[in-house]
């Protein structure tokens, strides 16, 4: 059974269940399965929500890698204050973008990924997003930073954890800047093949772009890094 057929079947099961039991949860589960997946009060809805997420993930995997989807979900889990989900916003050219933001990184994608939790309204406006991107591109040197490969960055993260144990930030030097290594890894996975532009100062935002979209990563203040 294809993911599309599996999704259709689960939706039909939900609607049939509602009709037979005189309930009205089907539409809510279909719209926001992430909010129902762990429900203990409605186990049928919870099971169907899990199947919907699984089917959507399989459909999204045709458009991008599993590692990219996992990175998007990590950004969502780290988000708060009305940004806890993917949301739509037009860019300066009037094209619809699909945005993720957790306060430390902002990603603006060309494609939608239904398996990622979505929110209808965001505390960050389209104009605000444009301001952030313009600010990052305005304060850059035009030179490209040398980005590590995913494999090298994963090895660095593993080595750092082995030496320092669990820590809130894993500093990684990128040109004159320091960034959170795990946040950078997420960017390499969400925007495969991306390029990063060198900022004018070590504390300025870093602009990244690829065929999948673009985004901004905030650096770590060098003064806060233990030596």
Buried (B, 14 or more C-beta within 10 A) or exposed (E): EEBEEBBEEBBEBBEEBBEEEEEEBBEBBBEBBBEBBEBEEBEBBBBBBBBBBBBBBBBBBEEBEEBBBEBBBBBBEBBEEEBBBBBBBEBEEEEEBBBBBBEBBBBBBBEBBBBBBBBEEBEBEBEBBBEBBEBBBEBBBEEEBEBBEBEEBBEBBEEBBEEEEEEEBBBBEBBBBBBBBBBBBBBBBBBBEBEBBBBEEBBBBBBBBBEBBBBBBBBBEBEEEEE
